[in-house]
């Protein structure tokens, strides 16, 4: 009967959820897909379809009065009249939650359909759901599985701080996207105060994670799947989910901490502690397999295999740190074979998610170690003549500055000279570094992902991360160019960089020179990139002695690169002088002003970012 019911529902939905002009674009099988996949992983144009609008009506109908949603509901299926009535009657009942991706999945779906239809009801439901996240957070920074919390002895665990199935991690990833202005939510025009509120909630969540990390002999280890909302101690959930070191949930928590920009010493220590625990508790030499038992049913077994990939147990005893397994009686067993068939095959007792932590850890460790050694870049002037020259085969280089800034966790500028006949730079891509390259003298052939251009003096390359590129001297004289390399403190957003124009190759003579009362200038670009919410670059020419404009301050950090003439700069009350090849660096919010020091023309690049 159940299979027939599903066939009838699928047939009805196929009729109701399709239109002739979309039948070729929409996968026929989506009605049989998991709701989360339909909500977040369909082709982008599907969320602008009539089918998506019908699903959105289900989402609006099923949202609880408090703002959240129940879990494990096939919201993409057609609701019967009785189901609609039940959703309406249950709006005020307890049932909104975060388990199994509930609420977060529905919010992501609403954002997707709103980007196409701009229906105000979608925005209102989204804002209501986001507020549900805010009001359900405990003062200590944690979130329960259910809010309001379910009542009753057997379900009291729904009020624990819940890491189980990555519930809290999913909430925090979502809040980070809101706080940092992820493009997925652009159409919703989320206000700055709400973004700030999301950041505060995220930061409180991080502190909760740090406060609940299990400490053994003064060393941070991992986490339990649940922690008591009052004492923060490890807590049990269902009868077979006892207090423990959790191999599964701790992996998601650690990856979240590793993804935090500019991590504190406490976060870094927490990650090191968790990684050491994962290394010390991995299980090798066995794997999980299935066999057919005497009743003809599939049964999970453990098989010795020296070539098996490492795995971890779901739960480790808090006293012995050894894996344990449980039936619904809550009695710990030391082997999977010792528990009954139902729990042995109805639960995932071994996991491999910590392997991803160990895979990403070396690069994270290298990155954080470099950050710890970097000093802030000082505001002031960096003189061309002061930089030591390193000589190589038909080339030389100068390191100009290196450090961190308010917006960049890593910022480095150097100059390279390729003599005639020098080998081109080896084609390569930067994994998580963006570059801005400026030609000082000579002719440069730039190749990016197979596209080439020849740039002369004042030519500029804006290079997105993960783009294969090479630079070559194609002139009869020296080629000298500056390279600014930087990594944002915020999460790199490759899609933002590509949708804003991708990598650029600009020749100065291709840009319009616009005259002004003081001289004139060329605008190169003003856009977002993978590393910057805004990156603006222009050249200014001043024909006579005097300032370009009044001294001022702004939220962006800024660099002035002098191209010609003599300049003077005031930065935070201090006076500096610079000529061709010199850099001025101004930290964000510092009062500054540049001026022509003589009656001969001067020119300079100005670029700022945030």
ChimeraX attribute file (.defattr): number of C-alpha atoms within 10 A of each C-alpha:
attribute: neighborCount
match mode: 1-to-1
recipient: residues
	/A:1	6
	/A:2	7
	/A:3	8
	/A:4	9
	/A:5	10
	/A:6	12
	/A:7	12
	/A:8	12
	/A:9	17
	/A:10	18
	/A:11	13
	/A:12	13
	/A:13	17
	/A:14	18
	/A:15	10
	/A:16	14
	/A:17	21
	/A:18	15
	/A:19	14
	/A:20	6
	/A:21	8
	/A:22	14
	/A:23	11
	/A:24	9
	/A:25	10
	/A:26	17
	/A:27	12
	/A:28	12
	/A:29	9
	/A:30	14
	/A:31	19
	/A:32	13
	/A:33	13
	/A:34	14
	/A:35	19
	/A:36	22
	/A:37	11
	/A:38	22
	/A:39	23
	/A:40	18
	/A:41	12
	/A:42	14
	/A:43	12
	/A:44	12
	/A:45	14
	/A:46	20
	/A:47	26
	/A:48	16
	/A:49	18
	/A:50	15
	/A:51	19
	/A:52	21
	/A:53	20
	/A:54	16
	/A:55	24
	/A:56	23
	/A:57	14
	/A:58	19
	/A:59	20
	/A:60	17
	/A:61	16
	/A:62	22
	/A:63	23
	/A:64	24
	/A:65	17
	/A:66	21
	/A:67	22
	/A:68	31
	/A:69	29
	/A:70	20
	/A:71	16
	/A:72	13
	/A:73	13
	/A:74	17
	/A:75	21
	/A:76	25
	/A:77	20
	/A:78	20
	/A:79	17
	/A:80	10
	/A:81	9
	/A:82	9
	/A:83	12
	/A:84	15
	/A:85	12
	/A:86	12
	/A:87	18
	/A:88	15
	/A:89	10
	/A:90	15
	/A:91	19
	/A:92	13
	/A:93	12
	/A:94	19
	/A:95	19
	/A:96	26
	/A:97	28
	/A:98	27
	/A:99	23
	/A:100	18
	/A:101	20
	/A:102	22
	/A:103	25
	/A:104	26
	/A:105	21
	/A:106	26
	/A:107	24
	/A:108	18
	/A:109	23
	/A:110	29
	/A:111	22
	/A:112	25
	/A:113	25
	/A:114	24
	/A:115	18
	/A:116	16
	/A:117	14
	/A:118	14
	/A:119	13
	/A:120	11
	/A:121	14
	/A:122	24
	/A:123	21
	/A:124	14
	/A:125	20
	/A:126	24
	/A:127	17
	/A:128	19
	/A:129	22
	/A:130	21
	/A:131	17
	/A:132	21
	/A:133	24
	/A:134	17
	/A:135	14
	/A:136	20
	/A:137	18
	/A:138	17
	/A:139	13
	/A:140	16
	/A:141	20
	/A:142	27
	/A:143	30
	/A:144	26
	/A:145	26
	/A:146	25
	/A:147	22
	/A:148	17
	/A:149	19
	/A:150	17
	/A:151	12
	/A:152	9
	/A:153	7
	/A:154	11
	/A:155	13
	/A:156	15
	/A:157	24
	/A:158	23
	/A:159	21
	/A:160	25
	/A:161	32
	/A:162	28
	/A:163	27
	/A:164	22
	/A:165	16
	/A:166	21
	/A:167	24
	/A:168	26
	/A:169	25
	/A:170	22
	/A:171	20
	/A:172	24
	/A:173	15
	/A:174	19
	/A:175	24
	/A:176	21
	/A:177	17
	/A:178	24
	/A:179	21
	/A:180	15
	/A:181	17
	/A:182	14
	/A:183	13
	/A:184	13
	/A:185	17
	/A:186	13
	/A:187	16
	/A:188	20
	/A:189	9
	/A:190	15
	/A:191	11
	/A:192	12
	/A:193	10
	/A:194	15
	/A:195	18
	/A:196	14
	/A:197	17
	/A:198	24
	/A:199	19
	/A:200	17
	/A:201	24
	/A:202	23
	/A:203	16
	/A:204	19
	/A:205	23
	/A:206	21
	/A:207	16
	/A:208	19
	/A:209	26
	/A:210	19
	/A:211	14
	/A:212	22
	/A:213	23
	/A:214	23
	/A:215	14
	/A:216	11
	/A:217	6
	/A:218	7
	/A:219	16
	/A:220	21
	/A:221	22
	/A:222	30
	/A:223	28
	/A:224	29
	/A:225	29
	/A:226	29
	/A:227	26
	/A:228	18
	/A:229	21
	/A:230	10
	/A:231	9
	/A:232	19
	/A:233	19
	/A:234	23
	/A:235	20
	/A:236	19
	/A:237	20
	/A:238	14
	/A:239	13
	/A:240	17
	/A:241	20
	/A:242	25
	/A:243	20
	/A:244	25
	/A:245	27
	/A:246	25
	/A:247	30
	/A:248	26
	/A:249	26
	/A:250	27
	/A:251	24
	/A:252	23
	/A:253	22
	/A:254	24
	/A:255	19
	/A:256	16
	/A:257	18
	/A:258	22
	/A:259	13
	/A:260	16
	/A:261	15
	/A:262	17
	/A:263	15
	/A:264	11
	/A:265	11
	/A:266	11
	/A:267	19
	/A:268	18
	/A:269	16
	/A:270	23
	/A:271	26
	/A:272	19
	/A:273	19
	/A:274	25
	/A:275	22
	/A:276	15
	/A:277	17
	/A:278	22
	/A:279	14
	/A:280	9
	/A:281	18
	/A:282	16
	/A:283	18
	/A:284	15
	/A:285	13
	/A:286	16
	/A:287	18
	/A:288	16
	/A:289	12
	/A:290	13
	/A:291	12
	/A:292	10
	/A:293	10
	/A:294	8
	/A:295	7
	/A:296	8
	/A:297	11
	/A:298	14
	/A:299	17
	/A:300	18
	/A:301	14
	/A:302	14
	/A:303	13
	/A:304	12
	/A:305	12
	/A:306	11
	/A:307	10
	/A:308	14
	/A:309	14
	/A:310	18
	/A:311	22
	/A:312	23
	/A:313	21
	/A:314	23
	/A:315	26
	/A:316	21
	/A:317	17
	/A:318	17
	/A:319	9
	/A:320	8
	/A:321	12
	/A:322	14
	/A:323	25
	/A:324	20
	/A:325	26
	/A:326	23
	/A:327	18
	/A:328	13
	/A:329	9
	/A:330	13
	/A:331	13
	/A:332	16
	/A:333	14
	/A:334	13
	/A:335	12
	/A:336	21
	/A:337	14
	/A:338	13
	/A:339	18
	/A:340	12
	/A:341	15
	/A:342	11
	/A:343	16
	/A:344	19
	/A:345	16
	/A:346	9
	/A:347	10
	/A:348	11
	/A:349	20
	/A:350	19
	/A:351	17
	/A:352	18
	/A:353	17
	/A:354	24
	/A:355	18
	/A:356	12
	/A:357	22
	/A:358	16
	/A:359	10
	/A:360	12
	/A:361	18
	/A:362	11
	/A:363	11
	/A:364	16
	/A:365	15
	/A:366	10
	/A:367	13
	/A:368	20
	/A:369	12
	/A:370	13
	/A:371	16
	/A:372	12
	/A:373	9
	/A:374	16
	/A:375	12
	/A:376	15
	/A:377	18
	/A:378	16
	/A:379	19
	/A:380	20
	/A:381	21
	/A:382	20
	/A:383	16
	/A:384	17
	/A:385	10
	/A:386	11
	/A:387	15
	/A:388	11
	/A:389	13
	/A:390	11
	/A:391	12
	/A:392	10
	/A:393	9
	/A:394	13
	/A:395	18
	/A:396	15
	/A:397	19
	/A:398	19
	/A:399	18
	/A:400	20
	/A:401	17
	/A:402	19
	/A:403	19
	/A:404	23
	/A:405	22
	/A:406	16
	/A:407	21
	/A:408	23
	/A:409	22
	/A:410	23
	/A:411	22
	/A:412	18
	/A:413	19
	/A:414	17
	/A:415	22
	/A:416	20
	/A:417	22
	/A:418	26
	/A:419	20
	/A:420	17
	/A:421	15
	/A:422	16
	/A:423	14
	/A:424	15
	/A:425	12
	/A:426	11
	/A:427	13
	/A:428	13
	/A:429	18
	/A:430	15
	/A:431	10
	/A:432	16
	/A:433	20
	/A:434	25
	/A:435	21
	/A:436	17
	/A:437	20
	/A:438	23
	/A:439	23
	/A:440	22
	/A:441	17
	/A:442	22
	/A:443	22
	/A:444	25
	/A:445	16
	/A:446	20
	/A:447	18
	/A:448	21
	/A:449	14
	/A:450	10
	/A:451	9
	/A:452	14
	/A:453	13
	/A:454	18
	/A:455	23
	/A:456	20
	/A:457	19
	/A:458	21
	/A:459	22
	/A:460	23
	/A:461	21
	/A:462	19
	/A:463	25
	/A:464	26
	/A:465	23
	/A:466	15
	/A:467	19
	/A:468	16
	/A:469	19
	/A:470	19
	/A:471	19
	/A:472	20
	/A:473	24
	/A:474	21
	/A:475	16
	/A:476	11
	/A:477	14
	/A:478	21
	/A:479	24
	/A:480	22
	/A:481	24
	/A:482	22
	/A:483	19
	/A:484	19
	/A:485	19
	/A:486	24
	/A:487	22
	/A:488	25
	/A:489	19
	/A:490	17
	/A:491	18
	/A:492	19
	/A:493	18
	/A:494	17
	/A:495	12
	/A:496	19
	/A:497	21
	/A:498	14
	/A:499	11
	/A:500	14
	/A:501	13
	/A:502	18
	/A:503	19
	/A:504	14
	/A:505	18
	/A:506	19
	/A:507	17
	/A:508	18
	/A:509	13
	/A:510	10
	/A:511	12
	/A:512	11
	/A:513	16
	/A:514	12
	/A:515	12
	/A:516	12
	/A:517	8
	/A:518	17
	/A:519	17
	/A:520	16
	/A:521	20
	/A:522	19
	/A:523	17
	/A:524	20
	/A:525	15
	/A:526	15
	/A:527	15
	/A:528	21
	/A:529	27
	/A:530	25
	/A:531	28
	/A:532	25
	/A:533	17
	/A:534	15
	/A:535	17
	/A:536	18
	/A:537	19
	/A:538	16
	/A:539	21
	/A:540	24
	/A:541	24
	/A:542	26
	/A:543	20
	/A:544	17
	/A:545	17
	/A:546	16
	/A:547	17
	/A:548	19
	/A:549	10
	/A:550	10
	/A:551	16
	/A:552	12
	/A:553	17
	/A:554	13
	/A:555	14
	/A:556	20
	/A:557	21
	/A:558	23
	/A:559	21
	/A:560	24
	/A:561	23
	/A:562	22
	/A:563	22
	/A:564	17
	/A:565	20
	/A:566	21
	/A:567	25
	/A:568	19
	/A:569	23
	/A:570	19
	/A:571	22
	/A:572	17
	/A:573	11
	/A:574	11
	/A:575	14
	/A:576	15
	/A:577	20
	/A:578	24
	/A:579	20
	/A:580	18
	/A:581	17
	/A:582	21
	/A:583	25
	/A:584	24
	/A:585	19
	/A:586	26
	/A:587	25
	/A:588	19
	/A:589	14
	/A:590	20
	/A:591	16
	/A:592	20
	/A:593	20
	/A:594	23
	/A:595	21
	/A:596	24
	/A:597	21
	/A:598	16
	/A:599	13
	/A:600	13
	/A:601	18
	/A:602	24
	/A:603	24
	/A:604	27
	/A:605	21
	/A:606	18
	/A:607	19
	/A:608	22
	/A:609	22
	/A:610	18
